[in-house]
Amino acid sequence: MNSKILDLYKCVNCDSQLKDNIEKEVLECTNCSSEYPIINKVPAFCYNALNNNITAKAFSEQWTHYKNGEYEEDEVFGLKASDYLEHFCYAFNIKNIHDFEGTILEVGVGSGHLINVLAQNAPKATIIGMDISDNIFKLSNIMSKYPNVFLIQGDLLNPPIKKFSIKYIYSSGVIHHTKSVYGSIKSLWGLLKDNNGQLYFWIYPSYQYCAYDRLRNMLGKPYLFKERTRYILSKILAPFLWVYFFITKKYSYKISLESLKTVSFRIFDNISPEFQHRVSKEEIKEYCEKLNITNYTIKNDLGVLCIKDKDE
Ligand SMILES: C[S@@+](CC[C@H](N)C(=O)[O-])C[C@H]1O[C@@H](n2cnc3c(N)ncnc32)[C@H](O)[C@@H]1O
């Protein structure tokens, strides 16, 4: 393992430095007895979550369906790789991505669309991709061709990354799926470097009408349904929702009608995770005040860029 990258990681049980045990194919803690298996070149910091965390299991299933071509093909949530890159540049006000330097941590990489396109367009940056789902192990084959990309399986609420070590953190559509939005912002904010470290996250707004949200509420606790039931529901309900969008033009925070495949994928995405928080701009303000984040900007609905000033 690259020693500079290993220096950024820490034991999630006692916060101590890790070392690489090549023979055993684990990262081991230099202080306590914790060991983290390296699966397909990806250190796994919360492997048990894949069996006992509803969110980790749900997203593992979701990305497996996606990879099998059962929903969208080149797009993810109706977005192309270039849209992902554009949004990343918009988030951090980047003019020239090709000269972009520093360590970027993408939290909740999902399909890997963003890190893939970032790796191609920001060769001077060091890119770490983290996700709780098992898709992260499958991304290793695609990402191994980029020397500046490193993947880890981990939980953002207990990240295996040292405090004050990352320059840019980007997390889109992720923190509303954790048990605590405030806890997530606090955790990620703590990882940022002091001087001009930047955290951008995009989260569901609570103030926009969303048909997916209503559907989820109508179903009660759909995340408790069997995986097959959720999959079938996503296929059966998609045409009805698509016709509804077509007629009403209320696209659920999109500006145009999405394809049937995207609507179907979004249904699975909405009914599967255990947590699906939605927040208001007032709540963001409240969280930032509590965390003493003085320099923050709300970008559209609902992206937030938080910047660490020197004296914070
Ligand atoms: C809705 S997907 C978004 C994926 C990607 N950011 C995108 O915009 O396409 C949410 C992702 O966050 C990951 N995730 C959810 N909770 C997480 C946690 N506590 N720690 C790390 N990743 C998490 C899920 O596994 C999933 O891949």
The ligand as an SDF file (V2000), in Angstrom:
LIG
                    3D

 27 29  0  0  0  0  0  0  0  0999 V2000
  -27.8280    7.4760   -3.4290 C   0  0  0  0  0  0  0  0  0  0  0  0
  -26.2210    6.7940   -3.5460 S   0  0  0  0  0  0  0  0  0  0  0  0
  -25.3170    8.1560   -4.2380 C   0  0  0  0  0  0  0  0  0  0  0  0
  -24.0850    7.6870   -4.9570 C   0  0  0  0  0  0  0  0  0  0  0  0
  -23.2720    8.7950   -5.6310 C   0  0  0  0  0  0  0  0  0  0  0  0
  -22.7930    9.7710   -4.6890 N   0  0  0  0  0  0  0  0  0  0  0  0
  -24.0870    9.4410   -6.7070 C   0  0  0  0  0  0  0  0  0  0  0  0
  -24.4260   10.6170   -6.5730 O   0  0  0  0  0  0  0  0  0  0  0  0
  -24.3730    8.7760   -7.7160 O   0  0  0  0  0  0  0  0  0  0  0  0
  -25.6750    6.8260   -1.8520 C   0  0  0  0  0  0  0  0  0  0  0  0
  -24.3530    6.0850   -1.6390 C   0  0  0  0  0  0  0  0  0  0  0  0
  -23.9000    6.3890   -0.3110 O   0  0  0  0  0  0  0  0  0  0  0  0
  -23.4100    5.2210    0.2970 C   0  0  0  0  0  0  0  0  0  0  0  0
  -23.5580    5.3550    1.7560 N   0  0  0  0  0  0  0  0  0  0  0  0
  -24.7030    5.3770    2.4640 C   0  0  0  0  0  0  0  0  0  0  0  0
  -24.4430    5.4990    3.7850 N   0  0  0  0  0  0  0  0  0  0  0  0
  -23.0920    5.5490    3.8980 C   0  0  0  0  0  0  0  0  0  0  0  0
  -22.2140    5.6600    5.0080 C   0  0  0  0  0  0  0  0  0  0  0  0
  -22.6760    5.7260    6.2690 N   0  0  0  0  0  0  0  0  0  0  0  0
  -20.8850    5.6940    4.7740 N   0  0  0  0  0  0  0  0  0  0  0  0
  -20.4060    5.6090    3.4990 C   0  0  0  0  0  0  0  0  0  0  0  0
  -21.1890    5.5000    2.4120 N   0  0  0  0  0  0  0  0  0  0  0  0
  -22.5220    5.4740    2.6000 C   0  0  0  0  0  0  0  0  0  0  0  0
  -24.2840    4.1210   -0.2830 C   0  0  0  0  0  0  0  0  0  0  0  0
  -23.6910    2.8490   -0.1830 O   0  0  0  0  0  0  0  0  0  0  0  0
  -24.4810    4.5820   -1.7260 C   0  0  0  0  0  0  0  0  0  0  0  0
  -23.5340    4.0370   -2.6000 O   0  0  0  0  0  0  0  0  0  0  0  0
  1  2  1  0
  2  3  1  0
  2 10  1  0
  3  4  1  0
  4  5  1  0
  5  6  1  0
  5  7  1  0
  7  8  2  0
  7  9  1  0
 10 11  1  0
 11 12  1  0
 11 26  1  0
 12 13  1  0
 13 14  1  0
 13 24  1  0
 14 15  1  0
 14 23  1  0
 15 16  2  0
 16 17  1  0
 17 18  1  0
 17 23  2  0
 18 19  1  0
 18 20  2  0
 20 21  1  0
 21 22  2  0
 22 23  1  0
 24 25  1  0
 24 26  1  0
 26 27  1  0
M  CHG  2   2   1   9  -1
M  END
$$$$
